[in-house]
Amino acid sequence: MTRERSAVGKDLEAEHSSSEAQASDRLLVALDVDGTLLHEDGSASDAVKDAVLAAIEAGHEVTLATGRSWETARDVLAEFAMTPEYVVCSNGAVIMQRDGDGYRRALVETFDARPVLELVHGFLPEGSYMVEEADGTRQYTEGMDSSGWTLGSADPVPFEQLASEPVSRVVVVSPSHDAEEFLGIVEQMGLRKVTYAVGWAAWLDIAPEGVSKGSALARVLDRLGLPTDALLVVGDGRNDIEMFRLARSGGGRAVSMGQAPDEVKAEADEVTGTVDDDGLADVLLSVAASRAL
């Protein structure tokens, strides 16, 4: 499989960001969404909203590093009154940059997904599939619309029509399997030349090779002129592991939510409370207070 980069990616490489580090204690705070900012039912507590605002008012750059597409991530920004310079979406395959009152695609990583789709379909013929193209357009197969995913303006298509163009992301859902059974099937696939993560339920998220929340955040740090030790990341899923590793490798801070799987907690520096206990609020209030001193 060949990894490709869409033309919009050149903008991020070529131009210099107007944002500069204002002080050595200014942090890039990158937050997972589901299970971190938001509860399982999609609600957000006032305590977390207030803590996000406190971190922003303290001068930190608070952003999202999410598996969500931009179409649903932008609603989260609005809910929390966040206007960061960059937003990491689609597990790192898409980086959005603030542009006036809105955002534009500053970097989009794509790949030819047909080989991996054919491989996965052989193991999960009854699964439901979705792909996200470079412009954010999404296509999905039967069953994805009843699996709990927010599809918005996505188009239903037969499996054979998926990935007729390079895509930035593939999502596979198999409700007939429990999480552990699904993990075992994914391990048997022998996926190569892609980056993938398995979610809480029986879903698989596949990105171009070498692309993750961590790879995208490394780019964002560079554009903001911040060192890796200025990175604070918080998450609860297996797709957060690479950004945990990035933060820890450079002296930053990686925080796992309390309800995360053990293998995710093991990759973090520390574990905060669960999402139901507003564990994120404790983390954000601590960084807000430390900069206010």
N, C-alpha and C positions, 0 to 999 in steps of 0.2 A: 504494500500500500504506500502511496506517495502522499506525503503531507504537503499541502499547499497553503499559501498565505494570500488572502484577498488583497486587492489594491489598497483598501483603506488602512491596512496594517502599515503601509509605508509612512503614513502621517506620523504615527507614534515613534517610528524610528528616526524620521528626518527632522522633526521640529522639536524645539526646546520648550518645555512647559514654563509658563509664567510663574508657576508656584515654586517657591524656594523655602527651605527650612528656616523658620523664624527663630528657633532656639533649640539648643541641644536636647531639651527635654520634651520637645514636641513629638507626639507619636502618630504613626499611621495605625489606626484601630480598625481592623478588618473583621467583620462580623458575619458569621453564617446566619441564615434567616430562619428556616424551619427547625424548631427544636432549640433555638438559641434566642433569637429576637421574638419569635412567635410561638405560641402554644400549638399543640397538635390540632386544635380546631381552628387555627388561623388567627386567633385573637392575640392582642398585645396588652400587657398590664400597664397601668399608669406608672408603676414603680420603674419599669424598664424604660418607658418613654421619657420619664423625668431624668433618668440616669444618662440616657443618650444625649439629651439636651445639655446636661451638666458637663459631659465630656467635650462636647462641641464648644460650649462657652469657655471652657478652660483652654481652648486653642488647639485641641487635637484634631486631626483629620480623620473623621469617623466615616467609614464606608461599608459597603456590602461585599462579601466574597461568597457567592451563592451558586448553587446548581441551577437555580431558576433562570429562565430566559429573561431578556430585558423586558418583554411584554408584561410580565408579572412582577419583576423586581422593581420597576419604576413606581408601582403602587405602594410598595413598602417604603421607598424613599419618602414619598409624600406623607405617608402615615406617621413617620417619625421626624418629619421636617428636616430631612438630611439633604444637603446639596454638596456632596463631595466633588472634588475635581475628577476623580475616576471611580468607576464601579466595575467590579469583576462579576461577570455573569457566565452562565452555561459552563460552570466548573473550570473557568479560566480560558475557554475558547473565545470569549468575547470580552473586550474591555471597552466600556463606554466612557467618553470624555465630555465634561460639561462644555456646552457651546451656547453662549447667551443664556436664554431662559430654558433651554432644553439640553439634550445630550445627543451626541453622534457616535457612530461606531468608529473607534480609533484603531482597534485591532480585532481582526477576525481570523482565527486559525481554522482551516478546513482540511478535509481529507476525503479520499474516495472510499466510501463506506460499503460499497457493494460486496467485496470479499468478506468483511466481518459480518455483514448482515446474513449472508449465505451460510457462514459458519455457525452463527448463533441460532439461526432458524432450524438448522439440522438437529440441534439439541432441544430447542423449544419451539416446535412447530405450532403449538397452540398459544404461544405468547402473543402479546400485543406490542406493536412497534411504533416509534415516533422518531422522525429526524428533523433537525433544525438546519436550515440552509443559511448561507452567508448573510443574507439580508434580513434574517429573523423569521422568514416564512417557515411554517412547520407543517408537516404532513404526517398522518398517522393511519394505522390500520384498525380494523374492527376490534372493539373491546377496550381500546385506550380511553374512549370517552366515558366509560363507566368505571374506570380504575381509580378515580379520585384526582387525576391530573387536571389542571386548569388549562384548557386547550384554546380558549379564546377564538381567534380567527383561523385556527389551523384547519387544514383540508383533509377529509378522509379519502384514502386511496387504497387500491389493492397492494399487497406486499411487493409485487413485482415492479411497481412504479416508484417505490421508495428509492431515494439516492440516485435519481437520474442526473443530478448535479452534485458537485462536492458539498459536503455538509460539515457543520461544526460540531455536531453532536448526534448521538444515537441513544435512545432510551428504550429499554425492553422491560416489560412487566409481565409476570406470570402468576396471577392470583391463585392458581391451583397448587402452588408450592408454598410451603412455609419458608421462613428466612434461612434456616440451617440447611434444609434440603436444597434450596436455590443456590446457596453458597457452594455446596458440593458440586452441583451441575456446572456452575461457572468455572470452578477449578478444573473440571474435566475438559473444558473447551480449549485450553491452551492458547488463550488470546495473545497475539503478538503484534508488535508495531502499532499499538494503540495504548492509551491510558484509560483505565476503567476503575469504577468503584461500585460496590454493591451497597444498596441502601438498607434501611431498617426492615422494610418489607421485601417481597420478592421482586425487586427492580434492579436493573443494571444500567449504569450510565457510562457511555463510551465516548472518549474524546480523542483528538489526534495524538499521535505519539509524542510524549514529552510535555503535553499540555495538562495543566492542573491549576487549581487555585494558587498553589505555590509559585508556579512559573509565571503566572500573571501578576501576582503581587510583587515579585522581584522586579518586573518591568515598571510597575507603579512606583515602587520605592525609588527607582532610578529617575523617573520623570519628575518626582517630587523633590529630588535631591536629598533624600533621607537615607541614613545607613540602616542596615538590617537590624541593628540593636534598637532601632526606634520602632520596630514592628511589634504590635500586640494583636494576636489572633485568638478568636474564641469560636468554638464549634462543637458539634456533637456526633458527627458522622464520619464514616470511613473516607468520604471524599474531602475531609478536612485534614487528613494526615499529612499530605504534602505541604500544606501551609504551616502546619505545626513544625515540621522538620525544617522548613526555611527559617522560621523565627528562631528556633533553638540553635540552628547552625551558626547564626550570626549574633548570638547574645540577646535576641529579642525574647518575647514572652508568649508562650503557648498555653492556653487555658481550655480545658475540656469541661463541658457541661456535666453535671452529676449523673445524668441518665445515659450517658454515652456507653457504647460497648467497651469491654475491658481493653481490647486491642487499641481503641482510640485513646482511652485514658492513659495507656502506657506510653503514648507518643507525646504527651503533654508535660509541661513543667509542673502544672498544678491542676487540681480539680475543684470547681466551684459548685454551688448548689444546683439542683435540677431546674429545668425551665419552669416547672410548676412552683418552685420556691423562689423564682426571680433571681437565679444565680448570676445572671449577666449583670443585673443592677449592682450587685456587690463589687464586681470587677470594675465597672465603669466609674462608679463613685469613688473608688480608691485611686484611679488614675486622675480623675478630676481634682480630687483633694490634694494629691501630691504635686500637681502643677500650680495649684493656687497658693501653695505655701511660699 
